[in-house]
Amino acid sequence: MAGPALSYRRLAAAPPVAGRPNTAPLERPALGFGAQVQVRRVLTGRWALAGGLGYHEYATELMLRVLPAPGADSAARAVWQRDSYRLLTVPVQLGYALGVPRSSWQAAVLAGAEAGFYLSGRSTEGSACDCQQLAYPNAAASPYRPWSLALSLGLDFRYRLGHSRWQWLVQPTGRYVLSPFVRARTSGFAPRQPFSLGVLTGFSWDVR
């Protein structure tokens, strides 16, 4: 499954850094991307359990107008940055079917948790003026924790293709990073909890 996700974040107060502005409150939601491969087993009654491996990108946008220093012979310039955080995820979801499946359609409610492992990202925070991006290619070089835990809540819609074992599925899902995302005592970085609302779509195949 794969699809887009609109993401944002919840901020806590950042420790002030002398001579550097804090532009994190000016961030806006941005479009990210998610993908998953899952194995799902129907339990008893209407319950089903799924687990797998995935990729999720949280992102925000920042638009600034940077003014020249007093007396400088230059004009103001517009800055647009897209900050991103890319995670390898291990999702586990419990599903509950809504009613008895009729014809080819099925629907269920999903709730679960996702362990996330930081892969890479780019952030405007941390630069001298908070208006340039810095790349963090791995967890060791980043101000973000190497792992995180997110909660998820969503829906699962399935449509069987004819009389085959193939199903087309759509999963609108919300995610919220519950654990601290920024390393403790990281100077100038606002403690943040990313969250997203996305739609994954793909195909499944019944083993039996």
C-alpha positions as CSV (number, residue, x, y, z in Angstrom):
1,M,0.0,0.0,0.0
2,A,1.1,3.6,-0.6
3,G,-0.3,7.1,-0.6
4,P,-0.1,10.7,0.5
5,A,-0.3,12.0,4.0
6,L,-0.9,15.6,5.2
7,S,1.3,16.2,8.3
8,Y,1.9,18.8,10.9
9,R,3.2,18.9,14.5
10,R,2.5,19.9,18.1
11,L,5.1,22.2,19.5
12,A,6.3,22.8,23.1
13,A,8.2,25.9,24.1
14,A,11.8,25.8,22.8
15,P,14.7,27.0,24.9
16,P,15.8,30.5,23.7
17,V,19.1,30.9,21.9
18,A,20.8,34.3,21.9
19,G,21.0,36.0,18.5
20,R,18.8,33.4,16.8
21,P,15.0,33.7,16.1
22,N,12.6,30.8,16.7
23,T,10.7,30.3,13.5
24,A,9.1,26.9,14.4
25,P,5.7,28.5,15.2
26,L,5.6,29.8,11.6
27,E,5.6,26.3,10.1
28,R,2.5,25.1,8.1
29,P,1.2,21.6,7.2
30,A,2.8,19.9,4.2
31,L,2.2,16.8,2.1
32,G,4.3,13.7,2.9
33,F,4.2,10.1,1.8
34,G,3.7,6.7,3.3
35,A,4.0,3.1,2.2
36,Q,3.4,-0.3,3.9
37,V,3.6,-4.0,3.3
38,Q,1.3,-6.0,5.7
39,V,0.4,-9.5,6.6
40,R,-3.1,-9.8,8.0
41,R,-4.8,-12.7,9.8
42,V,-8.5,-12.9,10.6
43,L,-9.0,-14.0,14.2
44,T,-12.3,-15.0,15.7
45,G,-15.6,-13.3,14.8
46,R,-15.0,-9.8,13.4
47,W,-11.5,-9.3,14.7
48,A,-8.3,-9.2,12.6
49,L,-4.7,-8.6,13.4
50,A,-2.2,-7.1,10.9
51,G,1.5,-6.3,11.1
52,G,4.2,-5.3,8.7
53,L,7.0,-3.0,7.6
54,G,6.5,0.6,6.3
55,Y,7.9,4.0,5.5
56,H,6.5,7.3,6.6
57,E,7.5,10.9,5.9
58,Y,6.3,13.7,8.1
59,A,6.7,17.2,6.6
60,T,6.1,20.9,7.3
61,E,6.5,24.0,5.2
62,L,8.1,27.3,6.2
63,M,7.7,30.5,4.2
64,L,9.8,33.6,5.3
65,R,10.8,37.0,4.0
66,V,14.4,37.6,5.0
67,L,15.3,41.2,5.4
68,P,18.9,42.5,4.7
69,A,21.1,43.6,7.5
70,P,21.0,47.4,8.2
71,G,23.1,49.2,5.7
72,A,23.5,46.2,3.4
73,D,23.2,46.8,-0.3
74,S,20.8,43.9,-1.0
75,A,17.0,43.4,-1.2
76,A,14.7,41.3,0.9
77,R,14.4,37.7,-0.3
78,A,11.6,35.1,0.0
79,V,12.5,31.7,1.5
80,W,10.5,28.6,1.1
81,Q,11.6,25.5,2.9
82,R,10.1,22.0,3.2
83,D,11.3,20.3,6.4
84,S,10.9,16.5,6.5
85,Y,11.4,13.5,8.8
86,R,11.6,10.1,7.2
87,L,11.0,7.0,9.3
88,L,11.1,3.2,8.9
89,T,8.0,2.0,10.6
90,V,6.8,-1.3,12.1
91,P,3.0,-1.1,12.3
92,V,0.7,-3.4,14.3
93,Q,-3.0,-2.9,13.8
94,L,-6.1,-4.5,15.3
95,G,-9.2,-4.4,13.1
96,Y,-12.9,-4.8,13.9
97,A,-15.3,-5.5,11.0
98,L,-18.4,-3.2,10.7
99,G,-21.2,-5.6,10.2
100,V,-21.3,-8.8,8.2
101,P,-19.5,-8.4,4.8
102,R,-22.1,-8.0,2.0
103,S,-21.4,-8.9,-1.6
104,S,-17.8,-7.8,-2.4
105,W,-17.5,-5.0,0.1
106,Q,-16.0,-5.0,3.6
107,A,-15.3,-2.3,6.1
108,A,-13.5,-2.2,9.4
109,V,-12.2,0.1,12.1
110,L,-8.4,0.0,12.7
111,A,-6.4,0.9,15.9
112,G,-2.8,0.3,16.4
113,A,0.7,1.4,17.2
114,E,3.8,2.0,15.1
115,A,7.4,1.8,16.1
116,G,9.4,4.3,14.0
117,F,13.1,4.4,13.3
118,Y,14.7,7.6,12.1
119,L,16.2,7.3,8.6
120,S,16.9,10.9,7.4
121,G,15.5,14.3,7.1
122,R,16.0,18.1,6.7
123,S,15.2,20.9,9.1
124,T,15.3,24.7,9.1
125,E,15.8,24.7,12.8
126,G,19.4,24.8,13.9
127,S,20.7,27.1,11.2
128,A,22.2,30.5,12.2
129,C,19.2,32.5,11.0
130,D,16.5,29.7,11.1
131,C,16.1,30.3,7.4
132,Q,18.4,27.7,5.8
133,Q,18.0,24.0,5.8
134,L,20.4,21.5,7.4
135,A,20.4,17.9,6.3
136,Y,20.5,15.0,8.8
137,P,21.3,11.8,6.9
138,N,21.0,9.5,9.9
139,A,19.9,9.2,13.5
140,A,23.4,9.6,14.9
141,A,23.9,13.0,13.2
142,S,20.5,14.4,13.9
143,P,18.9,16.2,16.9
144,Y,16.0,13.7,16.7
145,R,15.7,10.5,18.6
146,P,16.6,7.3,16.8
147,W,13.3,5.7,17.5
148,S,9.7,6.8,18.3
149,L,6.3,5.4,19.0
150,A,3.1,6.5,17.2
151,L,-0.5,5.6,17.7
152,S,-2.8,5.1,14.7
153,L,-6.6,5.2,14.2
154,G,-8.3,4.6,10.9
155,L,-10.7,2.7,8.6
156,D,-10.2,-0.2,6.3
157,F,-12.3,-0.6,3.1
158,R,-12.0,-3.6,0.9
159,Y,-13.5,-4.6,-2.4
160,R,-13.1,-8.1,-3.8
161,L,-12.3,-8.2,-7.5
162,G,-14.8,-10.6,-9.0
163,H,-14.4,-14.1,-7.7
164,S,-10.7,-14.0,-7.3
165,R,-8.5,-13.8,-4.2
166,W,-7.5,-10.2,-5.0
167,Q,-9.0,-7.3,-3.0
168,W,-8.5,-3.6,-3.6
169,L,-8.2,-1.8,-0.2
170,V,-8.2,1.8,1.0
171,Q,-7.1,2.8,4.5
172,P,-7.6,6.4,5.6
173,T,-5.5,6.6,8.8
174,G,-4.4,9.2,11.4
175,R,-1.1,9.0,13.2
176,Y,0.3,10.8,16.2
177,V,3.9,10.4,17.5
178,L,3.4,9.9,21.2
179,S,7.0,9.7,22.4
180,P,9.5,12.7,22.5
181,F,10.7,13.3,19.0
182,V,13.6,15.7,19.7
183,R,16.5,14.5,21.8
184,A,16.5,15.9,25.4
185,R,18.4,19.1,26.0
186,T,19.0,19.8,22.2
187,S,19.7,23.6,22.1
188,G,17.3,25.7,20.0
189,F,15.1,22.9,18.8
190,A,11.4,23.0,19.9
191,P,10.1,19.7,21.4
192,R,7.7,18.4,18.8
193,Q,5.2,15.6,18.2
194,P,4.5,15.1,14.5
195,F,1.1,13.8,13.4
196,S,-0.5,13.1,10.0
197,L,-3.7,12.2,8.2
198,G,-3.2,10.1,5.2
199,V,-4.7,7.5,2.8
200,L,-3.0,4.3,1.8
201,T,-4.3,2.3,-1.1
202,G,-3.2,-1.0,-2.6
203,F,-4.1,-4.6,-3.2
204,S,-4.2,-7.7,-1.0
205,W,-4.2,-11.4,-1.9
206,D,-5.9,-14.1,0.2
207,V,-3.6,-17.0,0.9
208,R,-6.6,-19.3,1.3
